[in-house]
Amino acid sequence: MGSLSIWHWLIVLAIVVLVFGTGKLKNMGKDLGGAIKGFKEGMSEATEDDKKTAAKSEAAAKPEAAKPEVVKAEAAAKDKQA
């Protein structure tokens, strides 16, 4: 008795169709689908923005590696001073 059978759901569906009509149900379904699509697009844009921000902050946090030619030039300059 706790679960609803298929006949219960069919009766509920018939009552909903009678109360709202098929046109209004179709419009509500279309609006719901558009809202879900917009939500998914917003989430994917937010994820892309988060990835770009994380990449920029990681690049800024890493110290730039010294280039070998710069190190050699600095060592040569120190040798000339000494």
Helices and strands as residue ranges (DSSP letters): H 6-20, H 22-61, H 68-81
